[in-house]
């Protein structure tokens, strides 16, 4: 039921604490493809009610916008989640759902949204869902379950902190800065699960917001491996992420040559170009790059 991405891919998704008017205003100028107005981890429990009010006001005040507005609600396993869904009246572009165990959580939230959109007079199916698919131990066994779970499914993303804490590990990275085996597994499962479901794969945050070079390298690596976007925690990270997930002029030019070469030789499964042998996967990748470039343009 979920399928190929039909709207512009989200390269950068910037978390903004839902209880901070100052940070909400600052985030608007970040250039992020989407802001994630947070009602979960970045908001103290004593301020969650205030955050809901501010987020709903912000959504109503920004019905016309050049960027998407998403809301991270609390896990469905908590009473706070039902209270968070009051923000549906503000017509966000989507909801980020944390700490899911399987696609059943997405289906459950989708059923709730079906009723809430009718109640609030919103376009049916207009609110998408982005689950954080690797934050619980059980979730690592079910990342392949999302294909067909709901037409609202817009992508999969993953998180390193919660799964690390759940397993009692002291860190999610090795001494050399690379992810440990657990997080490497979670990251790979997220990528392959998204591909199996035909939706975007969104890489997790880079926590050291002052280390822009480290972010640039991790974003480059993530795109090279197949991710289509990345979460951000600071406005200063957005430009680096957008650049990493935007096809370069060189990529576009090469992709055009690959497509033209195959079009000039209809029916051929392999051909040579600049001393390299190309086949159907190369053509598929070239077309994907050109499609992404056209959408982003």
Secondary structure, 3 states (H helix, E strand, C coil): CCCCCCCCCCCEEEEEECCCHHHHHHHHCCCCCEEEEECCCCCCHHHHHHHHHHHHHHHHHCCCCCCEEEEEECCCCCHHHHHHHHHHHHCCCEEEECCCCCHHHHHHHHHHHHHHHHHCCCCCCCCEEEEECCCCCHHHHCHHHCCCCCCCEEEEECCCHHHHHHCCCCCCECCCCCECHHHHHHHHHHHHHHHHHCCEEEECCCCCCCCHHHHHHHHHHHHHHCCCEEEECCHHHHHHHHHHCCCCHHHHHHHHHHHHHHHCCCCCCCEEECCEEECHHHHHHHHHHHHHHHHHC
